[in-house]
Amino acid sequence: MSVYLTGATGFVGKNLISYFDNKIEIKKHVKGEEFYISQKIVIHLAGKAHDLKNISNKEEYYEVNTELTKKIFDAFLISDSSVFIMLSSVKAVADSVFGSLSEDCEPNPKTHYGKSKLLAESYILSKNIPEDKRVFILRPCMIHGPSNKGNLNLLYKLVSKRIPWILGAFKNMRSYCSIDNLLFVINELIKNNKIPSGVYNVADNECLSTNEIISLISSSNNQKPIVFNLSPLIVKFIAKIGDIIPLPLNSERLKKLTESYVVSNKKLKKYIVKELPLTSKQGIIKTLKSFKK
């Protein structure tokens, strides 16, 4: 098996290369080069991630997430490749979720990141797929794993410094996606030709609250969590100040830390009749342990 890979230097790309551990031939796409695909599998991971600081040029999202995807997908269609896997995002559908997010939900992204991902998806879905090819659009929720530098890492640093958690009064449930589970899914899509083309959410089976994450972080350091149930009104006021001057908490970060965002993976589980390698808690603990190094 041979793979044409974009985004090889990103978090998911590096882990994917390690996951296959030289068992397959991987051709890494070099930024700026033309797409010439002779490999059987195309895995398109390259993209511009969501910028929480909102300082990115909006055109960059469309240049990378939309136009680049169009080019590589066009190259795939005229190649002898049999499988195309694109990494999209649940943010291509919704920035806020009420209930559970499934593949049937009507997309309504609010950010340029989400809109650019949805445009890429729409382009792929608008094409006629030859019978000898399979095409998968994966929408993972928050991906995490060892060496990840995202919000989970920031939360870990905050709790590890014994800074009190003042958001205890906020109740939420969130879906997470362990890098181990994501790579397992990608491998199953490649190997199992009975899985039909389509859009699939990718998430761990269980949801966790942010307060549970705080407890797991504290436990990983053999500490007791310091949690204060500060009034949500006071917290939101502090966050608004953080929008103006640099504070650890601003409105965007508060939303990320306290909102519920439950993602259904039922469609994927219907076709992958195997258990995911890690439970949500096991995945989080594995990630937390890596932060100690």
Rosetta blueprint (number, residue, H / E / L):
1 M L
2 S E
3 V E
4 Y E
5 L E
6 T E
7 G L
8 A L
9 T L
10 G L
11 F H
12 V H
13 G H
14 K H
15 N H
16 L H
17 I H
18 S H
19 Y H
20 F H
21 D L
22 N L
23 K L
24 I L
25 E E
26 I E
27 K E
28 K E
29 H L
30 V L
31 K L
32 G L
33 E L
34 E L
35 F L
36 Y L
37 I L
38 S L
39 Q L
40 K L
41 I E
42 V E
43 I E
44 H E
45 L L
46 A L
47 G L
48 K L
49 A L
50 H L
51 D L
52 L L
53 K L
54 N L
55 I L
56 S L
57 N L
58 K H
59 E H
60 E H
61 Y H
62 Y H
63 E H
64 V H
65 N H
66 T H
67 E H
68 L H
69 T H
70 K H
71 K H
72 I H
73 F H
74 D H
75 A H
76 F H
77 L H
78 I L
79 S L
80 D L
81 S L
82 S L
83 V E
84 F E
85 I E
86 M E
87 L E
88 S L
89 S L
90 V H
91 K H
92 A H
93 V L
94 A L
95 D L
96 S L
97 V L
98 F L
99 G L
100 S E
101 L E
102 S L
103 E L
104 D L
105 C L
106 E L
107 P L
108 N L
109 P L
110 K L
111 T L
112 H H
113 Y H
114 G H
115 K H
116 S H
117 K H
118 L H
119 L H
120 A H
121 E H
122 S H
123 Y H
124 I H
125 L H
126 S L
127 K L
128 N L
129 I L
130 P L
131 E L
132 D L
133 K L
134 R E
135 V E
136 F E
137 I E
138 L E
139 R E
140 P E
141 C L
142 M E
143 I E
144 H E
145 G L
146 P L
147 S L
148 N L
149 K L
150 G L
151 N H
152 L H
153 N H
154 L H
155 L H
156 Y H
157 K H
158 L H
159 V H
160 S H
161 K L
162 R L
163 I L
164 P L
165 W E
166 I L
167 L E
168 G L
169 A L
170 F L
171 K L
172 N L
173 M L
174 R E
175 S E
176 Y E
177 C E
178 S E
179 I H
180 D H
181 N H
182 L H
183 L H
184 F H
185 V H
186 I H
187 N H
188 E H
189 L H
190 I H
191 K H
192 N L
193 N L
194 K L
195 I L
196 P L
197 S L
198 G E
199 V E
200 Y E
201 N E
202 V E
203 A L
204 D L
205 N L
206 E L
207 C E
208 L E
209 S L
210 T H
211 N H
212 E H
213 I H
214 I H
215 S H
216 L H
217 I H
218 S H
219 S H
220 S H
221 N L
222 N L
223 Q L
224 K L
225 P L
226 I L
227 V E
228 F L
229 N E
230 L L
231 S L
232 P H
233 L H
234 I H
235 V H
236 K H
237 F H
238 I H
239 A H
240 K H
241 I H
242 G H
243 D L
244 I L
245 I L
246 P L
247 L L
248 P L
249 L L
250 N L
251 S H
252 E H
253 R H
254 L H
255 K H
256 K H
257 L H
258 T H
259 E L
260 S L
261 Y E
262 V E
263 V E
264 S L
265 N L
266 K H
267 K H
268 L H
269 K H
270 K H
271 Y H
272 I L
273 V L
274 K L
275 E L
276 L L
277 P L
278 L L
279 T L
280 S H
281 K H
282 Q H
283 G H
284 I H
285 I H
286 K H
287 T H
288 L H
289 K H
290 S H
291 F H
292 K L
293 K L
